[in-house]
Amino acid sequence: MSSAESACVFVFDAMCLNHFARAERLDVLRDLLTDDTSLTTQVVREELRAGVQEHPLLRTVLDTDWLGLARLDSIDEIRCFAKWTQRIGCSERDWGEASVFAAADLFQGVAITDDREAVAVGRAHGLEVHGTIWLLARACFNGKLNEVAAGNIVDALRATGMRLPCSGSTLGSYVRRDIGSCRCVPMWKTTTL
């Protein structure tokens, strides 16, 4: 598969960006996405900005030049955001996911969040939504990481308090068992990542 065939538009929620920054692996995330378009929203940026005092490394996300801003300014964009806010929940806590889902919907992108409830809502409404483990599995499939390196990243993220469905040592078996096909990662054809 060529990189042109696997290129995607990814719209990131705060959790993935937060933990990659706190694990000092934001540069690794950037390198894994060099063939893709990476975006986030102003709502997510504000969530990250609110955490800078407690976790100064979050500033690196705000200062990065590879993460674009998906604007939600036009009437149609605002309507889409309102639709996703209604679907996910109207509390301020849900606005980040709603903005990410709206941007992914508008840009025919893939929403990246590790919030299980939000993932279920997005998928129920036909949105392609994945989490951090899926991104790492995709990087392995595309030859950008091997299973050991991906496992090391998982362990570094977990060390920051990120809740993930597997550890670094169980990443391979988890991916082979639980990650299916989608438009950016075909079904695994081998027994290894």
C-alpha positions in Angstrom: 0.0 0.0 0.0 1.5 3.4 -1.0 1.4 6.3 1.4 -1.0 8.1 -0.9 -3.5 5.2 -0.7 -3.3 5.2 3.1 -3.4 9.0 3.7 -6.3 10.2 5.9 -7.6 13.3 7.6 -7.4 12.8 11.3 -9.2 15.0 13.8 -7.8 14.7 17.4 -9.6 14.9 20.7 -7.6 16.1 23.7 -6.8 12.8 25.3 -4.5 11.4 22.7 -2.6 14.7 22.3 -2.5 15.3 26.0 -0.9 12.0 26.8 1.6 12.0 23.9 2.7 15.4 25.0 3.0 14.4 28.7 5.0 11.3 27.7 7.2 13.5 25.6 6.3 11.6 22.5 4.5 14.2 20.5 7.3 14.2 18.0 6.7 10.5 17.5 3.0 11.1 16.9 3.9 13.7 14.3 6.3 11.3 12.5 3.7 8.6 12.4 1.3 11.0 10.7 3.6 12.6 8.1 1.5 11.3 5.2 -1.8 12.4 6.7 -3.6 15.6 7.5 -3.8 16.1 11.3 -6.3 18.5 12.7 -7.9 19.5 16.0 -10.5 22.0 17.0 -10.4 25.3 19.0 -12.5 23.6 21.7 -9.8 20.9 22.1 -7.1 23.5 22.1 -8.9 25.4 24.9 -9.1 22.1 26.9 -5.4 21.6 26.5 -4.6 25.2 27.3 -6.6 24.8 30.6 -4.3 22.0 31.6 -1.0 23.7 30.9 -0.6 25.0 34.4 -0.8 21.5 35.9 1.0 19.8 33.0 3.4 22.3 31.3 4.2 19.8 28.5 0.8 20.4 27.1 2.2 23.7 25.8 4.0 21.7 23.1 0.7 20.7 21.5 -0.4 24.3 21.4 2.9 25.4 19.8 3.1 22.6 17.2 3.0 23.5 13.5 1.9 20.1 12.1 -1.5 20.0 13.8 -4.0 22.2 11.9 -7.1 23.8 13.1 -10.5 22.6 11.9 -12.6 25.7 12.0 -16.3 25.4 12.9 -17.3 29.0 12.0 -19.9 28.9 9.2 -23.6 28.3 9.8 -23.4 24.8 8.4 -20.4 24.0 10.6 -22.1 25.4 13.7 -25.2 23.3 12.9 -23.0 20.2 12.5 -21.4 20.9 15.9 -24.8 21.4 17.5 -26.0 18.1 16.0 -23.0 16.2 17.5 -23.4 18.0 20.8 -27.0 16.8 21.0 -25.9 13.3 20.1 -22.9 13.0 22.6 -24.2 15.2 25.4 -24.8 18.8 26.1 -22.4 19.2 29.1 -19.3 21.3 28.7 -17.3 18.0 29.3 -18.6 16.7 26.0 -17.9 19.7 23.8 -14.4 18.5 22.8 -15.7 15.2 21.4 -18.6 17.0 19.7 -16.3 19.4 18.0 -14.0 16.7 16.9 -16.9 14.6 15.6 -18.3 17.6 13.7 -15.0 18.4 12.1 -14.5 14.7 11.1 -18.0 14.6 9.7 -17.5 17.9 7.7 -14.0 16.9 6.4 -14.8 13.2 5.8 -12.1 12.4 8.3 -11.4 10.0 11.1 -12.1 11.1 14.6 -9.5 10.1 17.1 -10.7 9.8 20.7 -10.2 7.3 23.5 -13.5 8.1 25.2 -15.4 4.8 24.8 -18.8 6.3 25.2 -18.1 8.9 22.6 -16.7 6.2 20.2 -19.9 4.2 20.6 -22.1 7.3 19.8 -19.9 8.3 16.8 -20.0 4.8 15.3 -23.8 4.5 15.9 -24.2 7.5 13.7 -21.9 6.3 10.9 -18.7 8.2 11.8 -15.3 6.5 11.6 -13.9 6.8 15.1 -10.7 5.2 16.5 -8.4 5.5 19.4 -4.7 5.6 20.1 -4.2 1.9 19.9 -5.6 1.9 16.4 -3.2 4.7 15.4 -0.3 2.6 16.6 -1.5 -0.5 14.9 -1.9 1.5 11.7 1.7 2.7 12.0 2.9 -0.9 12.4 0.9 -2.0 9.4 2.4 0.9 7.4 5.9 0.0 8.5 6.5 3.1 10.6 6.8 1.2 13.8 7.4 -2.4 14.9 5.5 -4.1 17.6 8.1 -3.6 20.2 8.4 0.2 19.5 4.6 0.5 19.5 4.5 -1.4 22.8 7.0 1.0 24.3 4.8 3.9 23.3 1.8 2.2 24.9 3.7 1.8 28.2 4.9 5.5 28.1 1.3 6.7 27.6 0.1 4.5 30.4 2.8 5.9 32.7 1.1 9.3 32.2 -2.2 7.9 33.5 -3.8 7.2 30.1 -6.3 4.4 30.2 -5.7 2.0 27.3 -7.2 -1.4 26.7 -3.9 -3.2 26.7 -0.3 -2.9 27.9 2.7 -2.7 25.7 3.4 -6.4 26.1 -0.2 -7.3 25.2 -0.5 -4.8 22.3 0.1 -7.4 19.5 -2.4 -9.9 20.8 -5.0 -7.2 21.4 -4.6 -5.8 17.9 -4.9 -9.2 16.3 -8.0 -10.0 18.3 -9.8 -6.6 18.4 -8.8 -4.3 15.6 -10.8 -4.9 12.4 -10.6 -3.4 9.0 -11.6 0.1 8.0 -10.6 2.5 5.2 -7.2 3.5 6.6 -6.1 0.1 8.0 -7.0 -3.0 6.0 -7.7 -6.3 7.8 -4.6 -7.8 9.2 -3.3 -10.6 6.9 -0.5 -11.9 9.1 -0.2 -13.0 12.7 2.1 -10.1 13.5 1.7 -6.4 13.5 
